[in-house]
Amino acid sequence: MAKVEPKTRVTKKQITAHREKSSRDPSPKWDGCETWTGEEFLKHFRIAMNYYRLEADSKFAKPAVIQWMERIGCTKTDIQAFKKTKDFRCGVTMGAIAHCLLRGMTPKRADFNNGRDSAVWLREQVALVIDTGKHDIEAEEKKEEKPVGIVINIQDRLREASFKMTEEIEDALQEFNTNPNDFDPKNFKVLNLLKGKQAKAAHARIIRNFYEPQMQEIEEAMTGKDEQLKEGYSHRSKPQLKKLAAFLHEVVSACDMLGQEAKVNRKPRAKKPTDKAKIVAKLKFMKAHEPLKLVSVNPADIIGSKELWIYNTKTRKMGKYVAADFQDLGIKGTSITGFNETLSVQKTLRKPEEKLKEFKAAGKVALRKFLEDINAVDIKLNGRINEDIVLLKVS
C-alpha cells in the first residue's frame, strides 16, 4: 500500500504574519531622528532619497504631497487647486520630501542643509505648482482602468544595481564620520571592490555622477573661498578633509578606469559591406554586341572573383585579368583593380567570330590554355574598361 504523505497545516498565526509582511510599508523610517548625529541624519536622508527616486514617480508623489498639505492645515482651496494640476508638475523630489516629513523627518536642523527648512521649501514648491498649473484642465476618465503594477524600466534597474554596489563605499564614509583622524583612504581598494561586484561601465558612470559633486564640494571647501562651504565644514580640520577628498577621488578614478577598460575591450563595429551596385555604377562597358552575339555578364560579379575575360570589339583583342596573389579582382571607377600585371594579358584575334564561338564552348580545362594557344603577341592589360569592351566571363 502506498504511503500517504501528511498534509502540512498552515496555522492562523502564519497567515496573519504573512499578511502583515505583504502589507508592510518598506519606505525608510525616521523614528528617533531627533537624537541622530548630523552624519547619521545625512546618510539616512541620502538612502531615503535614493529609495524614492527608484521606486516613486509623479503619480506616487502627488498623493503624498496632498496628504502632507492636509496634515499641516492648508486651506481646502489650495488643496483642491493642487489636486487639479497635472501629475507631472509634482516632481519626485517633492514627493520624497513629503513622504519623509510624513514619516517623522525633522524639517530643520542646524547641521543639515545649512540649516534650511525642508517644510518651507516644500510649501514654496506647492505654491509654484499651483501657479504654473492653474490653467490645467483635468480630464475626467469614466473608463474603468485595471490596476497596473509598478514597472521598473532598464534605467531604474541599472540605478538600483549601481547603488547596491556602493554599500562598502558608504560604510567607509561612515567610518570617516565616526573616526576621521584614524581614517586612511589607502586602505580601500575601490577598483577591486567594484570589479568584485561585477560593475560595468554603465554602473561606473552612475556611481561617478553620485560621488563626484561631493568630491568637488569638499575640494572647494578646502580652498576657503566659499563662505557657506567653509562654515559647513568648519567642524572638520584640513587634514581630515584631505583624507575624505582623497577617498572620493579614488572612487571617481576607479569609475573612470572601468569606463576606459570597457572602451578598450569593446569589439570594433563590423564594417558594413558596400553595395556592389554602387561600386560598379561608374563602370562603362558594352552590354551587348549583336554582330558577334555577345552579351556582357553582370559587372557586380567581378568583385571578389579570380579571373575576368574581356573582348574589345574595336581592336579585336581578347584578354584575361588574373587576380594577384592573396587578392581578388575589384572595381574602382572605370578600372579593374587587384590584378596580376604580369599574367593579365590580351591578344589580337585574326578570326574573332570563330575564336569567340570556340571560347563559348570551352570548359574550365580548355580555358586554362585558351589564350596561350592563340598565335599572337601578348599585350599587357592596363585595367581600364570602356564602352567598346564586352565582359565575357567571370570565374
C-alpha positions as CSV (number, residue, x, y, z in Angstrom):
1,M,0.0,0.0,0.0
2,A,1.4,3.4,-1.0
3,K,2.4,5.6,1.9
4,V,0.3,8.8,2.1
5,E,2.4,11.9,2.9
6,P,0.8,14.0,5.7
7,K,-0.5,17.4,4.7
8,T,1.3,20.5,6.0
9,R,-1.1,22.5,8.1
10,V,-0.9,26.3,7.9
11,T,-1.7,28.0,11.2
12,K,-3.7,31.2,11.7
13,K,-0.6,32.8,13.2
14,Q,1.4,32.1,10.0
15,I,-1.4,33.6,7.8
16,T,-1.5,36.7,9.9
17,A,2.3,37.1,9.8
18,H,2.3,36.7,6.0
19,R,-0.5,39.3,5.6
20,E,1.4,41.8,7.8
21,K,4.6,41.3,5.9
22,S,2.9,41.8,2.5
23,S,1.2,45.0,3.6
24,R,4.2,46.4,5.4
25,D,5.5,49.8,4.1
26,P,9.1,49.3,3.0
27,S,9.9,53.0,2.8
28,P,12.6,54.5,5.1
29,K,11.5,55.3,8.6
30,W,12.5,58.4,10.6
31,D,11.8,57.2,14.2
32,G,14.2,58.8,16.7
33,C,15.9,61.0,14.1
34,E,15.9,63.8,16.7
35,T,18.7,62.0,18.5
36,W,20.8,61.2,15.5
37,T,24.1,62.9,14.7
38,G,24.5,65.1,11.7
39,E,26.3,62.4,9.8
40,E,23.7,59.8,10.6
41,F,20.9,62.1,9.6
42,L,22.6,62.9,6.3
43,K,23.3,59.3,5.5
44,H,19.7,58.3,6.2
45,F,18.4,61.2,4.1
46,R,20.5,60.0,1.1
47,I,19.2,56.5,1.5
48,A,15.6,57.8,1.6
49,M,16.0,60.0,-1.5
50,N,17.6,57.1,-3.4
51,Y,14.7,54.8,-2.4
52,Y,12.1,57.3,-3.7
53,R,14.0,58.0,-6.9
54,L,14.0,54.3,-7.7
55,E,10.5,53.4,-6.5
56,A,8.4,56.5,-7.0
57,D,7.0,58.5,-9.9
58,S,4.8,61.6,-10.3
59,K,1.6,59.6,-9.7
60,F,3.2,58.2,-6.5
61,A,4.5,61.6,-5.3
62,K,1.4,63.7,-5.7
63,P,-0.8,61.9,-3.1
64,A,1.9,62.2,-0.5
65,V,2.1,66.0,-1.0
66,I,-1.7,66.2,-0.7
67,Q,-1.6,64.2,2.5
68,W,1.1,66.5,3.9
69,M,-0.9,69.6,2.9
70,E,-3.9,68.2,4.8
71,R,-1.8,67.4,7.9
72,I,-0.2,70.9,8.2
73,G,-3.6,72.6,7.7
74,C,-3.5,74.0,4.2
75,T,-6.8,75.5,3.1
76,K,-9.3,73.5,1.1
77,T,-8.9,75.9,-1.8
78,D,-5.2,75.4,-2.0
79,I,-5.6,71.6,-1.8
80,Q,-8.2,71.5,-4.5
81,A,-6.1,73.8,-6.7
82,F,-3.1,71.5,-6.2
83,K,-5.2,68.4,-7.0
84,K,-6.4,69.9,-10.3
85,T,-2.9,70.3,-11.6
86,K,-1.4,67.7,-13.9
87,D,0.5,64.9,-12.2
88,F,3.8,65.6,-14.0
89,R,4.1,69.0,-12.3
90,C,4.7,67.3,-8.9
91,G,8.3,66.1,-9.1
92,V,9.7,63.0,-7.4
93,T,11.8,65.2,-5.1
94,M,8.6,66.9,-3.8
95,G,7.0,63.6,-3.2
96,A,10.1,62.2,-1.5
97,I,10.4,65.2,0.9
98,A,6.6,64.9,1.6
99,H,7.0,61.2,2.5
100,C,9.9,61.9,4.7
101,L,8.1,64.7,6.6
102,L,5.0,62.4,7.0
103,R,7.2,59.7,8.4
104,G,8.7,62.0,11.1
105,M,11.8,63.6,9.5
106,T,12.8,66.7,11.3
107,P,12.2,69.6,8.8
108,K,15.0,71.8,10.1
109,R,18.4,71.1,11.7
110,A,21.4,73.4,12.1
111,D,23.8,70.6,11.0
112,F,21.8,69.7,7.9
113,N,21.4,71.5,4.6
114,N,22.9,74.7,6.0
115,G,20.0,75.0,8.4
116,R,17.4,75.3,5.7
117,D,13.8,74.3,6.5
118,S,12.5,71.4,4.3
119,A,8.9,72.2,5.0
120,V,9.3,75.8,3.9
121,W,10.9,74.6,0.7
122,L,8.0,72.2,0.0
123,R,5.5,75.0,0.7
124,E,7.2,77.1,-2.0
125,Q,7.2,74.3,-4.5
126,V,3.5,73.6,-3.9
127,A,2.7,77.3,-4.5
128,L,4.8,77.2,-7.7
129,V,2.9,74.1,-8.9
130,I,-0.5,75.7,-8.2
131,D,0.6,78.9,-10.0
132,T,2.0,77.2,-13.1
133,G,-0.8,74.7,-13.3
134,K,-3.8,76.9,-12.7
135,H,-4.9,76.6,-16.4
136,D,-4.6,72.8,-16.4
137,I,-7.8,71.0,-17.4
138,E,-8.4,67.8,-15.6
139,A,-9.7,65.2,-17.9
140,E,-12.5,63.1,-16.5
141,E,-11.9,59.5,-17.4
142,K,-15.0,57.3,-16.9
143,K,-13.4,54.2,-18.2
144,E,-12.5,51.6,-15.6
145,E,-8.8,51.0,-15.6
146,K,-7.3,47.8,-14.4
147,P,-4.7,48.3,-11.7
148,V,-1.3,48.2,-13.2
149,G,1.7,47.1,-11.2
150,I,4.8,49.2,-10.9
151,V,7.0,48.5,-14.0
152,I,10.7,49.3,-13.4
153,N,12.5,50.1,-16.6
154,I,16.0,49.3,-17.5
155,Q,17.4,52.6,-16.3
156,D,15.8,52.2,-12.9
157,R,17.1,48.7,-12.6
158,L,20.6,49.9,-13.5
159,R,20.5,52.7,-10.9
160,E,19.2,50.3,-8.3
161,A,22.0,47.8,-9.0
162,S,24.6,50.6,-9.0
163,F,23.5,51.9,-5.6
164,K,23.7,48.4,-4.2
165,M,27.4,48.3,-5.3
166,T,28.2,51.3,-3.1
167,E,27.4,49.7,0.3
168,E,31.1,49.3,1.2
169,I,31.8,52.9,0.0
170,E,29.0,54.2,2.2
171,D,30.4,52.2,5.1
172,A,33.8,53.8,4.5
173,L,32.3,57.2,4.6
174,Q,30.5,56.3,7.8
175,E,33.8,55.1,9.2
176,F,35.3,58.5,8.4
177,N,32.4,60.3,10.1
178,T,32.9,58.1,13.2
179,N,36.7,58.4,13.5
180,P,38.1,60.9,10.9
181,N,41.6,61.0,12.5
182,D,42.3,57.3,12.0
183,F,40.6,57.1,8.6
184,D,43.1,56.1,5.9
185,P,41.9,56.2,2.3
186,K,44.7,53.9,1.2
187,N,43.1,51.0,3.0
188,F,40.2,50.9,0.5
189,K,40.8,49.4,-3.0
190,V,37.8,50.8,-4.7
191,L,38.6,49.5,-8.1
192,N,39.0,45.9,-6.8
193,L,35.8,46.4,-4.9
194,L,33.7,47.5,-7.9
195,K,35.3,44.7,-10.1
196,G,34.3,42.2,-7.4
197,K,30.7,43.5,-7.7
198,Q,30.9,42.9,-11.5
199,A,30.5,46.6,-12.1
200,K,30.3,47.6,-15.8
201,A,30.9,50.9,-17.5
202,A,27.2,51.9,-17.1
203,H,27.3,51.2,-13.3
204,A,30.5,53.1,-13.0
205,R,29.0,56.1,-14.8
206,I,26.1,56.3,-12.3
207,I,28.3,55.8,-9.2
208,R,30.7,58.5,-10.5
209,N,27.9,61.0,-11.0
210,F,26.7,60.3,-7.5
211,Y,30.1,60.9,-5.7
212,E,31.8,63.5,-7.9
213,P,29.7,66.5,-6.7
214,Q,30.6,65.7,-3.1
215,M,34.3,65.5,-4.0
216,Q,34.1,68.8,-5.8
217,E,32.3,70.4,-2.9
218,I,35.0,69.2,-0.4
219,E,37.8,70.4,-2.6
220,E,36.2,73.8,-2.9
221,A,35.6,73.9,0.8
222,M,39.4,73.3,1.4
223,T,40.2,76.4,-0.6
224,G,38.2,78.6,1.8
225,K,36.8,80.8,-1.0
226,D,33.1,79.9,-0.4
227,E,32.0,81.2,3.0
228,Q,29.0,78.8,3.2
229,L,31.1,75.8,2.4
230,K,33.7,77.0,4.8
231,E,31.2,77.3,7.6
232,G,29.5,74.0,6.7
233,Y,32.8,72.1,7.0
234,S,34.2,74.1,9.9
235,H,33.9,71.1,12.2
236,R,36.5,69.3,10.1
237,S,40.2,70.0,10.1
238,K,42.1,70.4,6.8
239,P,43.9,67.1,7.1
240,Q,40.6,65.4,7.7
241,L,39.1,67.0,4.6
242,K,42.2,66.0,2.6
243,K,41.6,62.3,3.6
244,L,37.9,62.5,2.6
245,A,38.7,64.2,-0.7
246,A,41.4,61.6,-1.5
247,F,39.0,58.8,-0.8
248,L,36.3,60.3,-3.1
249,H,38.9,61.0,-5.7
250,E,39.8,57.3,-5.6
251,V,36.1,56.4,-6.1
252,V,35.8,58.7,-9.2
253,S,39.2,57.5,-10.6
254,A,38.1,53.8,-10.2
255,C,34.9,54.6,-12.1
256,D,36.8,56.4,-14.9
257,M,39.2,53.4,-15.2
258,L,36.2,51.0,-15.6
259,G,34.9,53.2,-18.3
260,Q,38.2,53.3,-20.1
261,E,38.7,49.5,-19.8
262,A,35.3,49.0,-21.4
263,K,36.3,51.1,-24.4
264,V,39.5,49.1,-24.9
265,N,37.7,45.8,-24.6
266,R,34.8,46.8,-26.8
267,K,34.8,44.9,-30.1
268,P,35.1,47.1,-33.1
269,R,32.0,47.6,-35.1
270,A,31.9,45.3,-38.1
271,K,32.2,47.4,-41.3
272,K,29.1,47.3,-43.4
273,P,29.9,45.9,-46.8
274,T,29.5,48.5,-49.6
275,D,26.6,47.8,-52.0
276,K,28.1,46.3,-55.2
277,A,25.7,48.2,-57.3
278,K,27.2,51.5,-56.1
279,I,30.8,50.2,-56.7
280,V,30.1,49.4,-60.4
281,A,27.8,52.3,-61.1
282,K,30.5,54.3,-62.9
283,L,31.9,51.4,-64.9
284,K,31.4,51.9,-68.7
285,F,31.2,48.7,-70.8
286,M,29.4,47.3,-73.8
287,K,26.3,45.4,-72.6
288,A,25.7,43.5,-75.9
289,H,27.3,43.2,-79.3
290,E,24.8,41.9,-81.9
291,P,27.2,41.1,-84.8
292,L,29.1,38.5,-82.7
293,K,26.1,37.6,-80.5
294,L,28.0,38.7,-77.3
295,V,26.3,39.7,-74.1
296,S,28.2,41.0,-71.0
297,V,28.0,39.4,-67.6
298,N,26.8,41.4,-64.6
299,P,29.8,43.6,-63.6
300,A,29.0,43.2,-59.9
301,D,30.2,39.5,-60.3
302,I,33.7,40.8,-61.0
303,I,34.1,41.9,-57.3
304,G,35.7,39.1,-55.4
305,S,36.5,37.0,-58.5
306,K,39.8,35.5,-59.6
307,E,39.5,35.8,-63.4
308,L,37.8,38.1,-65.9
309,W,37.7,37.5,-69.7
310,I,37.1,40.5,-71.9
311,Y,36.8,41.3,-75.6
312,N,37.4,44.7,-77.3
313,T,35.1,45.0,-80.3
314,K,37.1,47.9,-81.7
315,T,40.6,46.4,-81.5
316,R,39.6,42.7,-81.8
317,K,41.6,41.9,-78.7
318,M,40.7,39.2,-76.2
319,G,42.1,39.5,-72.7
320,K,42.1,37.8,-69.4
321,Y,42.6,39.5,-66.0
322,V,44.1,37.3,-63.3
323,A,43.9,38.2,-59.7
324,A,47.2,38.9,-57.9
325,D,48.4,36.6,-55.0
326,F,46.2,36.9,-51.9
327,Q,43.9,39.3,-53.6
328,D,40.6,39.4,-55.5
329,L,39.6,41.4,-58.5
330,G,37.7,44.6,-57.8
331,I,36.4,47.7,-59.5
332,K,37.3,51.3,-58.8
333,G,35.6,53.9,-61.0
334,T,36.1,52.7,-64.6
335,S,39.1,50.3,-63.9
336,I,39.8,46.8,-62.7
337,T,41.9,46.5,-59.5
338,G,43.8,43.8,-57.8
339,F,45.1,42.0,-60.9
340,N,48.5,40.5,-61.6
341,E,50.2,42.8,-64.1
342,T,52.4,40.0,-65.5
343,L,49.8,37.3,-66.0
344,S,47.0,39.7,-67.2
345,V,47.4,39.9,-70.9
346,Q,45.4,40.3,-74.2
347,K,45.9,39.1,-77.8
348,T,44.6,40.2,-81.1
349,L,42.1,37.7,-82.8
350,R,42.5,37.2,-86.6
351,K,39.2,35.5,-86.9
352,P,37.1,36.8,-83.9
353,E,33.8,35.0,-84.9
354,E,35.4,31.5,-84.9
355,K,37.6,32.1,-81.8
356,L,34.7,33.5,-79.8
357,K,32.4,30.6,-80.8
358,E,35.2,28.3,-79.6
359,F,35.5,30.3,-76.4
360,K,31.8,29.9,-75.6
361,A,32.0,26.1,-76.0
362,A,35.2,25.7,-73.9
363,G,35.1,24.3,-70.4
364,K,37.3,25.1,-67.4
365,V,40.2,22.9,-68.5
366,A,40.2,24.2,-72.1
367,L,40.2,27.8,-70.9
368,R,43.4,27.3,-68.9
369,K,45.5,27.4,-72.2
370,F,43.0,29.0,-74.5
371,L,44.8,32.4,-74.6
372,E,48.2,30.7,-74.8
373,D,47.1,28.7,-77.9
374,I,46.3,31.9,-79.8
375,N,49.2,32.7,-82.1
376,A,49.7,36.4,-81.3
377,V,51.8,38.7,-79.3
378,D,51.0,39.2,-75.6
379,I,50.0,42.7,-74.7
380,K,49.7,43.7,-71.0
381,L,46.3,44.9,-69.8
382,N,46.2,48.3,-68.0
383,G,42.9,47.7,-66.1
384,R,40.8,50.3,-68.0
385,I,37.3,49.3,-69.2
386,N,35.5,51.3,-71.9
387,E,32.3,51.2,-73.9
388,D,33.9,49.0,-76.6
389,I,34.7,46.2,-74.2
390,V,32.4,43.2,-73.6
391,L,32.7,41.4,-70.3
392,L,32.7,37.8,-71.5
393,K,33.2,35.6,-68.4
394,V,33.9,35.8,-64.7
395,S,35.3,32.9,-62.5
